[in-house]
Amino acid sequence: MKNFKAFLMKWRKLAFKEKRHNLPRHVHTLAQIEIDNLKNCGIKGIILDLDNTIISEDDRYLSPYAEDWITQAKFAGLQFFILSNGKRRYRVKYWSHRLNIPALSPAKKPFRPAFRHAITYMRLPAKHVLVIGDSLHTDFVGSLLCGCRFMQVASLPHPPRWWEKLAGKWVQIPYPSGGELWDFDGITGYESFL
């Protein structure tokens, strides 16, 4: 009985320790992700979605503190790559330049080639890469197909596309009402990337 109690105590300590370092499945914004927790879970690279994750698709809102969070994560040694299905390549080039992160667009997510390209570019095994995005049908499915981990962020407010009116509530988390949003006024910066 004494050995069983000792075993149970060790198991509880290990289970608690493991639980503490598990990644959350979803957060509202990038800035809510704990960088130390990512590193403790073995994450060394991050594949980021652009539309409605960092900047709203209509360029109206910017995710609060996203750029600061990315800068801090880079200082902590994490690598980044942006994969975007957006058709406006100049926009992706602008954000790639602004954030100093390599990007690929159109990525044709959830298909594997773009994810494999990003993983190869970072020179990391897939198990050390985290995909962060707002959509289950593109970002999550792509991460599953490539063996990466996934974290979903709430989709920044934007005019819904036709498929979002039908299936959006099953593949995206709505941004919390009353949640902090930053207006984006840098659209004029796109001109030099046209």
Stockholm file with secondary structure:
# STOCKHOLM 1.0

chainA/1-194         MKNFKAFLMKWRKLAFKEKRHNLPRHVHTLAQIEIDNLKNCGIKGIILDLDNTIISEDDRYLSPYAEDWITQAKFAGLQFFILSNGKRRYRVKYWSHRLNIPALSPAKKPFRPAFRHAITYMRLPAKHVLVIGDSLHTDFVGSLLCGCRFMQVASLPHPPRWWEKLAGKWVQIPYPSGGELWDFDGITGYESFL
#=GR chainA/1-194 SS CHHHHHHHHHHHHHHHHHHHTCCCSEESSGGGSCHHHHHHTTCCEEEECCBTTTBCTTSCEECTTHHHHHHHHHHTTCEEEEECCCSCHHHHHHHHHHHTCCEESSCCTTSHHHHHHHHHHHTCCGGGEEEEESCIIIIIHHHHHHTCEEEEECBCCCCCCHHHHHHHHHHCCBCCTTCCCEECCCGGGGGGGC
#=GC SS_cons         CHHHHHHHHHHHHHHHHHHHTCCCSEESSGGGSCHHHHHHTTCCEEEECCBTTTBCTTSCEECTTHHHHHHHHHHTTCEEEEECCCSCHHHHHHHHHHHTCCEESSCCTTSHHHHHHHHHHHTCCGGGEEEEESCIIIIIHHHHHHTCEEEEECBCCCCCCHHHHHHHHHHCCBCCTTCCCEECCCGGGGGGGC
//
